[in-house]
C-alpha cells in the first residue's frame, strides 16, 4: 500500500465520526432541557469541532486530499458547499479536553433552533420528528455512545498510522474521547441514569474443560 494511503483512509473515518457527532449535538441542544447537560454538550461540541478543524489542517499539511471529507453543517452554513477554508494559523495539535476549556454558550449552531416547532404539524407527525420523542436521558445515552465509539475509532486509527505527528494527534483525540465519556457518565450516575448490574451472589465459574450444551 502506498505511503499515506492508510493514513488517509483512517483519518477520513475519524473526521466522518466527528462531523456526525457535531451535527447530532445540534439536534440534542435543540431539545435538551437540563442546563447542566446543555453546558456539557456545548463544551464537548466546541472541542470536537476544534479537533476536526485541526485534523483537517494536519491532513492538508501532509499533502492529503480533504475535498471529500464530510463537513459539519455548522461549517457549511452560508458557504453553499463543502469548500470551507480552514485557518492555517491555528495550532495543529490535539488539545487536551477540560471542563473549563470552553465557556457556556460558545457552541456552534446551525440555525435550526425552533425548526420542529415551525414545521407543519401533520408533517412532523408523519416523520416522527416531534421534540417530545427524545428526553435528556436519551440525549445523554447518545452522547456517551458517541464518545465510546469515537475513542475506539481514534485508537484504531492511531494504531494504523505510521506518521508520528498524526499518530500522536490521534492518540490524544482518543484520550479526549475517554475524558468526555467519563464526564457524561458522571452526569448520568448523579441522576441515577447509569445503573450497573448487581454483583451476583452465587456466580458460577465454569472451567474450559467442562462440556456445555449450546444455548437454544
N, C-alpha and C positions, 0 to 999 in steps of 0.2 A: 504494500500500500504506500502511495506517495506520501512523503513527509508533509504533515499539516492536514492531510485529508481526514484522519481520525479525529484530530482536534476540532476541525470544522464541524464534523458530524455531531460530536458530543456537546459542543458549545451551542449548537443550534437547538438541541433538546433542552438544555439548561435555560436558554433565553425564551424558548416557547413556553416552558413551565412558568417562568417569571411573568411573562406577558399575560398569561391566563390568570395567574393569581391576582395581579394588579386590577384586571378588569372585573374579576369576581368580587374583589374587595369593594369596588364601586357599588355593586349591587347590594352587598352586605351593609354598606354605610347608608344606603337609601332606606333601609328597613330597620337597622339597629336602634333599639330603644334605650339600652343601658349606657350611661355616659362613660363608665369605666371601660366597657368593652369597645365603645366607639373610639376612645383615646388610644387603646391598644391597636385597633385596626388602622387608624390614621397613621400612627407611628410606624407600624410594620409595612404599610403600603408605601410610604415615602422611602423607607430604607430599601425595599425591594426594587422600587423604580430607580433609585440611585445606583443600586448594584447592577441593574440591567444596563443603564447607560455606560457605566464604567466598563462592563464586559464587552459591549459593542465597540467601545473605543479601543480596547485591547485587541480585539479581533482585527479591526481596521489597521492598527499599528503593526500587526503581524502579516499584513497583506491578504487577509481573508475577505471573501465576498460576504457582505452583510445585507445585500439587497433583498434577499428572500426571507430574512428574519422577520417573524410577525411582530409588529409594533403595538404596544398597549394603546388602547383607544385614547388615553389621556395625552399621548404624544402626537396623535394624528388629528386631533380636533383642530379644524381650521386649516390643515395643510392640504386636504383633498387627496392625499396619497400617503404611501409609506416611505417617502423620501425625506423623512425628518433628519435634519442635520444635528449632530451632537457636538457639543463644545469640546474642543481638543485641549482646553486648558485645565480641565478638571483632573484631579488626581486619579490615575488609572490603577488603583489597588483597592481590593475589597476591604471596606472599613468594618471594624467590629461593631456588632449591634449592641445598643444600650438603651435602657428605658428612658433616659433623659436626653436622648440624641436629637429627637425632633419634637418641636412644640406642638401642642394640640391645635388642630385646625389647619395644619400645614399640608394636608393630603392633596393629591391631585384629584380633580373632579372632572367629569365628562359632561356636565350639564344635564344629567339625567334625573336630578332630584325632582320628585313630583311627577315623573313621567307616567307612572302607573295610574296616578290619580287623574291625569288628563286624558287617559286612554278612553276609548269608547267602552262603557261598562259591559256591553254584550261581547265585545272582542276579548276583553280581559277574562270574562267567564269562559269563553271558548278555549283560550290558550292556557288557562290555569295560572295566570300571572298575578293573581291577587296578592297584595303585600301581606295580607294576614296569613298566607300559607307558610310563612317562614318566621321563626321566632329567634330570640337571642341565643338559646341553647343550640339550635341548629346551625346558626352562624358560627358560634364558637367551635362546634364539631368540624364544620367545613374548614375553618382556618387552621385548626390543629392538623387535620389530614393533609392539607396543602403543605405545611411545613415538614411533616414527616416524609411525604413523597419527595419534596424538594431536597431534603437532606440526603436521601438515598440517591437521587439523580445527580446531585453535585459530587457526592463521594465517588460514584461510579465514573463520572466524567474526569475527576482528578486522577483516578487510577488508570484511565485510558490516555491521559495526556503526558507526553514526554517533554514538553516545553516547560522549563522551570517556573517562569513567571505565571503562565496560565494555570499550571498545577497548583501553585501556591494560592492564587486567587480563588480557584475552585474549592480548595481545602478550607479557606476562610469563609467562603459562602456557605459551605456545608455546616461549619461550626455556627454561623449566624442563624441558620435554619433551626438548629438544635436549640439555641437560646430563645428564639421566637416561639418555638413549640412549647418550651418549658414555661414561658410567660403565659401563653394561652392555657396550658394545663393548670397552672396555679390559679388562674382566674376561675376555671371550671370547678376545681376542687373546693374553692371557697364557697361556691354556690351549690355544692353537692351534686354537680352535673357529671362528675367523673368518678363513678363508683367502681372500685376494684372488687373482684370476686373474693369471697372469704376463703381463708386457708382451710382446705379440707382436714377434718379431724382424724379421719381414718384413710389417709392416702395409701393406695396400694401400688407398690413398685414391682414391676414385672422384669424378670431377668431376660436377657436376649435369647436364652436357650429355651424358654418356655414357648409352647405352641399355643397360638390363639386362633380362634375362628375369626375370619374377616367379618367386619360389620355388614349386616344385610341391608 
